[in-house]
Amino acid sequence: MKFIKLSLVAVLAANSAFAGGDIEPVVAPVVEEVMSNTTIAGKLTGYYYTDDSVDLFDKRSSQLGTAATLDVTHKFTKNIAMNFTAVGFANAMNDHDIGFFEGERSGAFMNVANITASFADTTVILGRQLLDTPMLGSFDWLLAPSGFEAYTVANSSIENLTLVGSYVRTMRANNTGNDFVNLTDIGDGNNWTLGAAYDNKSLNGSVWYYNVDAGDYTQVYVDAGYDFGVAKVDAQYVYTDKTNEEESNALGIKASATLGAFNLMAAYVNVADNTVGYVERDALYTSSWNTMTSNSIGDAFKVEAGTEFASVTASASYAYYEYDNGIGSEDGHEIDVILGYNITTAIDVNAVYTNTDYGDCAGDINALEIYANYKF
């Protein structure tokens, strides 16, 4: 939704003109230009979480959080813009076993604050931003996604091909509060990625290289997929070279198809020798709402079905994780049931039920998450 936003000079001039005097009235085209160059949007979020670590709906194992997100973009020219996303949050319940969302009762932070410039087929983003790569990216859960301070360059001069490079300075991990951690102070201090992604609708693929000094590893990620019409098949491979640790190799395959009103998916991933490195986001095909496959050595598989009826989106999935690296080598699993309903184009309500066993001999955990968004 667009809102009128005048510059301070325009506001002062307009007020003086109304008060009388020798100042000429503001020329309308200047105001119209400022109005059209600034957009403001946002959302209000309410998020309720409960699990049976004590008992479902018990206040000791529940939390209710609220957040207001404000997105502001101002275009200086056709090709240069400034972007801001401010997030304010508050927890409505006390700090019991679950703790506070974002680690404290209330707070606020700038999750995005950058300059974006586009020249022909090249875009440059400088400052705080959301990142979107397979194994390093913004993880969106609870009140706000992960944020990064980075320098990103993307080019799409070649048809169907996008080249991307990002150098990351700081990170605000998901659900960690107001502070951005300076990654350049960890290890050798260089954290960056280079990638290329190709997509011509039927055939798609990408290759990424990660240098993550903050995690003491380098990594190569490759994926490819082909849409046969009746079904789509994807494959991925991830090689992680960890300093002073054994290397990790992960191989995955996924098949998806639409049968009547249902979207079906089945995936298999094998993680060998060591866990897979990732920063906030794990794109391995068998990852679930709570479980990152990268943390489980061994075999993993996942099946999922989704549909939409009466304006309600619904999906159900089951995933198995071998957890060869777990306590007592106990297997794990996750069951997810996810429902979503758009009351209007601006209001949505969602519910997520999960049953998760992390292979740690602690048994499974049942959790229910209910959240609603009002977008403006």
C-alpha positions as CSV (number, residue, x, y, z in Angstrom):
1,M,0.0,0.0,0.0
2,K,1.4,3.4,-0.9
3,F,1.3,6.3,1.5
4,I,2.0,10.0,0.9
5,K,5.4,11.0,2.3
6,L,6.7,14.6,1.9
7,S,10.3,15.7,2.3
8,L,11.0,17.9,5.4
9,V,11.6,20.9,3.1
10,A,8.2,20.4,1.3
11,V,6.4,20.1,4.7
12,L,8.0,23.3,6.0
13,A,7.2,25.2,2.8
14,A,3.6,24.1,2.8
15,N,3.1,25.1,6.4
16,S,4.6,28.5,5.8
17,A,2.4,29.0,2.7
18,F,-0.7,28.2,4.7
19,A,0.4,30.7,7.5
20,G,0.8,33.5,5.0
21,G,3.9,35.6,4.1
22,D,6.1,35.9,1.1
23,I,6.9,32.2,0.6
24,E,5.4,30.9,-2.7
25,P,3.1,27.8,-2.5
26,V,4.8,24.5,-3.2
27,V,4.6,23.5,-6.8
28,A,2.4,20.5,-7.2
29,P,4.7,18.4,-9.5
30,V,7.4,18.4,-6.8
31,V,5.0,16.9,-4.3
32,E,3.7,14.4,-6.8
33,E,7.3,13.3,-7.5
34,V,8.1,12.7,-3.8
35,M,4.7,10.9,-3.4
36,S,5.3,8.6,-6.3
37,N,8.9,7.8,-5.4
38,T,8.3,6.7,-1.8
39,T,6.3,3.6,-0.9
40,I,5.4,2.3,2.6
41,A,4.1,-1.1,3.4
42,G,4.2,-3.5,6.3
43,K,2.4,-6.1,8.4
44,L,1.2,-6.8,11.9
45,T,1.9,-10.3,13.2
46,G,0.6,-12.3,16.2
47,Y,2.3,-15.6,16.9
48,Y,1.4,-18.2,19.5
49,Y,3.6,-21.2,20.2
50,T,3.0,-24.1,22.6
51,D,4.5,-27.6,23.0
52,D,4.3,-30.5,25.4
53,S,7.7,-30.1,27.0
54,V,5.6,-29.4,30.0
55,D,2.1,-29.7,28.6
56,L,0.3,-28.3,25.5
57,F,-1.2,-24.9,26.3
58,D,0.5,-24.8,29.7
59,K,1.9,-21.3,30.2
60,R,5.3,-22.7,31.1
61,S,5.7,-24.2,27.6
62,S,3.9,-21.5,25.7
63,Q,4.6,-18.0,24.3
64,L,2.6,-15.3,22.5
65,G,4.5,-12.7,20.5
66,T,3.5,-9.7,18.5
67,A,5.5,-7.8,15.9
68,A,5.0,-4.8,13.6
69,T,7.1,-4.7,10.4
70,L,7.4,-1.5,8.4
71,D,8.9,-1.5,4.9
72,V,10.0,1.8,3.3
73,T,11.5,2.3,-0.2
74,H,12.5,5.6,-1.6
75,K,13.7,6.0,-5.2
76,F,16.2,8.7,-5.7
77,T,16.3,8.0,-9.4
78,K,14.9,5.4,-11.7
79,N,17.9,3.1,-11.0
80,I,18.8,4.0,-7.4
81,A,16.7,3.3,-4.3
82,M,17.0,3.2,-0.5
83,N,15.2,0.4,1.4
84,F,14.4,0.1,5.1
85,T,12.6,-2.6,7.1
86,A,12.0,-1.8,10.8
87,V,10.8,-4.5,13.2
88,G,9.3,-3.9,16.6
89,F,8.3,-6.8,18.8
90,A,6.8,-7.6,22.2
91,N,6.1,-10.8,24.1
92,A,2.8,-11.1,25.9
93,M,3.6,-13.9,28.3
94,N,6.3,-14.2,31.0
95,D,9.7,-15.8,30.5
96,H,9.0,-19.5,31.4
97,D,10.6,-22.7,30.0
98,I,10.0,-21.6,26.4
99,G,11.6,-18.2,26.9
100,F,10.9,-15.0,25.0
101,F,10.7,-14.8,21.2
102,E,13.8,-12.9,20.1
103,G,15.4,-13.5,23.5
104,E,13.9,-10.5,25.3
105,R,10.5,-9.2,26.3
106,S,10.4,-6.4,23.7
107,G,12.7,-4.6,21.3
108,A,13.2,-3.2,17.9
109,F,15.8,-3.3,15.1
110,M,16.5,-2.5,11.5
111,N,16.5,-5.8,9.6
112,V,17.0,-4.1,6.2
113,A,18.8,-0.8,5.5
114,N,20.5,-0.7,2.1
115,I,21.1,1.2,-1.1
116,T,20.1,-0.7,-4.3
117,A,21.4,0.4,-7.7
118,S,20.6,-1.1,-11.1
119,F,22.6,-0.5,-14.2
120,A,21.5,-2.3,-17.4
121,D,21.4,-6.0,-16.3
122,T,23.4,-5.6,-13.1
123,T,22.0,-4.9,-9.6
124,V,24.1,-3.9,-6.6
125,I,22.8,-4.0,-3.0
126,L,24.9,-2.5,-0.3
127,G,23.9,-2.8,3.4
128,R,21.5,-4.8,5.5
129,Q,19.4,-7.2,3.4
130,L,17.7,-10.6,3.2
131,L,19.8,-13.2,1.4
132,D,18.4,-16.0,-0.8
133,T,20.9,-18.8,-1.6
134,P,20.6,-22.6,-0.9
135,M,22.9,-22.9,2.1
136,L,23.3,-19.3,3.3
137,G,20.1,-17.2,3.5
138,S,17.4,-15.6,5.5
139,F,15.5,-18.2,7.6
140,D,11.9,-16.9,8.2
141,W,10.3,-18.2,11.4
142,L,8.4,-16.6,14.2
143,L,8.5,-12.8,14.1
144,A,11.2,-11.8,11.6
145,P,13.6,-13.5,9.1
146,S,17.3,-13.6,9.5
147,G,19.1,-10.4,8.3
148,F,22.6,-9.8,6.9
149,E,24.8,-6.8,6.3
150,A,26.3,-7.7,2.9
151,Y,27.5,-6.4,-0.4
152,T,25.7,-8.2,-3.2
153,V,26.1,-8.0,-7.0
154,A,23.7,-9.8,-9.4
155,N,23.9,-9.9,-13.2
156,S,21.4,-11.3,-15.7
157,S,23.0,-10.3,-19.0
158,I,22.8,-13.9,-20.3
159,E,19.4,-15.1,-21.1
160,N,18.0,-17.5,-18.4
161,L,21.2,-17.2,-16.4
162,T,21.7,-15.2,-13.2
163,L,25.2,-14.6,-11.6
164,V,25.3,-13.6,-8.0
165,G,28.1,-12.7,-5.5
166,S,27.7,-11.7,-1.9
167,Y,30.3,-10.7,0.8
168,V,28.7,-10.9,4.2
169,R,29.9,-8.7,7.2
170,T,27.3,-9.2,9.9
171,M,24.3,-11.4,10.6
172,R,21.3,-11.3,12.9
173,A,20.3,-14.9,13.2
174,N,16.6,-15.8,13.3
175,N,15.0,-15.4,16.7
176,T,18.1,-13.8,18.4
177,G,16.9,-10.3,19.1
178,N,18.2,-6.9,18.1
179,D,22.0,-7.4,17.6
180,F,23.9,-8.2,14.5
181,V,27.0,-10.3,15.0
182,N,30.2,-9.1,13.3
183,L,31.3,-12.2,11.3
184,T,34.6,-10.5,10.3
185,D,35.8,-10.9,13.9
186,I,35.4,-14.7,13.7
187,G,38.3,-16.8,12.2
188,D,39.9,-15.2,9.2
189,G,36.9,-13.0,8.9
190,N,36.0,-13.6,5.2
191,N,32.5,-14.9,4.5
192,W,31.3,-14.8,0.9
193,T,29.5,-16.8,-1.8
194,L,29.5,-16.9,-5.6
195,G,26.7,-18.5,-7.6
196,A,25.2,-19.1,-11.0
197,A,21.5,-20.1,-11.5
198,Y,20.0,-21.2,-14.8
199,D,16.3,-21.7,-15.5
200,N,14.5,-22.0,-18.9
201,K,11.3,-23.4,-17.3
202,S,11.9,-27.0,-18.3
203,L,15.6,-27.3,-17.2
204,N,17.0,-25.6,-14.2
205,G,20.2,-25.8,-12.2
206,S,22.6,-23.9,-10.0
207,V,26.1,-24.0,-8.6
208,W,27.4,-22.2,-5.5
209,Y,30.7,-21.8,-3.8
210,Y,30.8,-20.7,-0.1
211,N,33.7,-19.5,1.9
212,V,32.5,-19.3,5.6
213,D,35.4,-18.4,7.9
214,A,32.9,-17.9,10.7
215,G,32.1,-21.7,10.5
216,D,35.6,-22.8,9.5
217,Y,34.5,-24.4,6.2
218,T,34.3,-24.0,2.4
219,Q,31.5,-25.6,0.4
220,V,30.3,-26.4,-3.1
221,Y,26.6,-26.8,-3.8
222,V,25.2,-28.1,-7.1
223,D,21.7,-28.9,-8.1
224,A,19.8,-29.6,-11.3
225,G,16.2,-30.3,-12.3
226,Y,14.1,-31.2,-15.3
227,D,10.3,-30.8,-15.7
228,F,8.9,-33.7,-17.8
229,G,5.4,-32.3,-17.7
230,V,3.8,-35.1,-15.8
231,A,6.5,-35.0,-13.1
232,K,9.6,-33.0,-12.1
233,V,12.9,-34.6,-11.0
234,D,15.6,-32.7,-9.1
235,A,19.0,-33.8,-7.8
236,Q,21.6,-32.0,-5.5
237,Y,25.1,-32.5,-4.2
238,V,26.9,-30.7,-1.4
239,Y,30.6,-31.0,-0.5
240,T,31.7,-29.3,2.7
241,D,35.4,-29.0,3.6
242,K,35.7,-28.3,7.3
243,T,38.9,-27.2,8.9
244,N,40.5,-29.9,11.1
245,E,37.4,-32.1,10.6
246,E,36.4,-34.8,8.2
247,E,34.9,-33.7,4.9
248,S,31.1,-34.0,4.3
249,N,29.3,-35.3,1.2
250,A,25.6,-35.0,0.8
251,L,23.6,-36.4,-2.2
252,G,19.9,-35.9,-2.7
253,I,17.1,-36.6,-5.2
254,K,13.5,-35.4,-5.3
255,A,10.5,-36.2,-7.5
256,S,7.3,-34.1,-7.5
257,A,4.1,-34.3,-9.4
258,T,0.5,-33.1,-9.4
259,L,-2.2,-35.8,-9.2
260,G,-5.7,-34.3,-9.4
261,A,-6.0,-31.7,-6.8
262,F,-2.9,-32.9,-4.9
263,N,0.7,-31.8,-5.1
264,L,2.9,-34.8,-4.2
265,M,6.6,-35.0,-3.4
266,A,9.1,-37.7,-2.4
267,A,12.8,-37.1,-1.5
268,Y,15.8,-39.0,-0.4
269,V,19.1,-37.5,1.0
270,N,22.3,-39.2,2.2
271,V,24.7,-37.3,4.3
272,A,28.1,-39.1,4.7
273,D,31.1,-38.7,7.0
274,N,30.2,-35.4,8.7
275,T,27.4,-32.9,9.0
276,V,26.8,-30.3,6.3
277,G,27.7,-26.7,6.8
278,Y,24.9,-24.1,6.4
279,V,24.2,-20.6,7.6
280,E,20.6,-20.2,8.7
281,R,19.1,-22.0,5.7
282,D,19.4,-25.7,4.8
283,A,18.1,-26.5,1.2
284,L,18.5,-30.3,1.5
285,Y,15.4,-31.8,0.1
286,T,14.3,-33.7,3.2
287,S,14.5,-30.8,5.6
288,S,11.3,-30.1,7.5
289,W,9.7,-27.3,9.6
290,N,11.9,-28.0,12.6
291,T,14.6,-30.4,11.4
292,M,17.6,-29.5,9.2
293,T,18.8,-32.5,7.3
294,S,22.3,-31.1,7.4
295,N,22.6,-32.0,11.1
296,S,21.8,-35.7,10.6
297,I,24.5,-38.1,9.2
298,G,23.0,-41.0,7.4
299,D,19.9,-41.6,5.3
300,A,16.9,-39.4,5.3
301,F,13.7,-39.5,3.3
302,K,10.5,-37.3,3.2
303,V,7.1,-37.6,1.6
304,E,4.6,-34.8,1.3
305,A,1.2,-34.1,0.0
306,G,-0.5,-30.7,-0.4
307,T,-3.8,-29.3,-1.7
308,E,-6.1,-26.4,-1.6
309,F,-9.8,-26.5,-0.9
310,A,-12.4,-23.8,0.0
311,S,-9.5,-21.2,0.1
312,V,-7.6,-23.3,2.6
313,T,-4.1,-24.5,1.7
314,A,-3.1,-27.7,3.5
315,S,0.0,-29.9,3.5
316,A,1.1,-33.0,5.4
317,S,4.5,-34.6,5.5
318,Y,6.5,-37.3,7.1
319,A,10.3,-37.4,7.3
320,Y,12.8,-39.9,8.6
321,Y,16.3,-39.1,9.8
322,E,18.9,-41.8,10.6
323,Y,21.0,-39.6,13.0
324,D,24.2,-41.8,12.9
325,N,25.8,-38.9,14.8
326,G,23.0,-38.8,17.4
327,I,23.1,-39.8,21.0
328,G,23.0,-43.6,21.0
329,S,22.5,-43.5,17.3
330,E,18.8,-43.3,17.8
331,D,16.7,-42.5,14.6
332,G,14.6,-39.4,14.4
333,H,11.5,-38.3,12.5
334,E,9.2,-35.3,11.9
335,I,5.5,-35.1,11.1
336,D,4.2,-31.7,9.8
337,V,0.6,-30.6,9.2
338,I,0.4,-27.1,7.9
339,L,-2.8,-25.1,7.2
340,G,-3.3,-21.6,5.8
341,Y,-6.3,-19.5,5.1
342,N,-6.5,-16.0,3.5
343,I,-9.5,-14.3,5.2
344,T,-8.9,-11.3,2.8
345,T,-6.1,-10.3,0.5
346,A,-4.6,-8.5,3.6
347,I,-5.3,-11.0,6.4
348,D,-4.1,-14.6,6.7
349,V,-4.3,-17.1,9.5
350,N,-2.1,-20.2,9.7
351,A,-1.7,-23.2,11.9
352,V,1.3,-25.7,12.1
353,Y,1.3,-28.9,14.0
354,T,4.6,-30.8,14.4
355,N,5.7,-34.0,16.0
356,T,9.5,-34.1,16.1
357,D,12.1,-36.6,17.3
358,Y,15.7,-35.3,17.1
359,G,17.3,-38.7,17.6
360,D,18.6,-37.6,21.0
361,C,16.9,-40.2,23.2
362,A,14.7,-37.5,24.7
363,G,11.5,-38.7,22.9
364,D,9.3,-36.7,20.5
365,I,7.9,-33.2,21.0
366,N,4.5,-32.2,19.9
367,A,4.1,-28.5,19.1
368,L,1.3,-26.2,17.8
369,E,2.0,-22.9,16.2
370,I,-0.8,-20.4,15.3
371,Y,-0.1,-17.1,13.7
372,A,-1.9,-14.4,11.8
373,N,-0.7,-11.5,9.6
374,Y,-2.4,-8.2,8.6
375,K,-0.6,-6.7,5.6
376,F,-1.0,-3.0,4.7
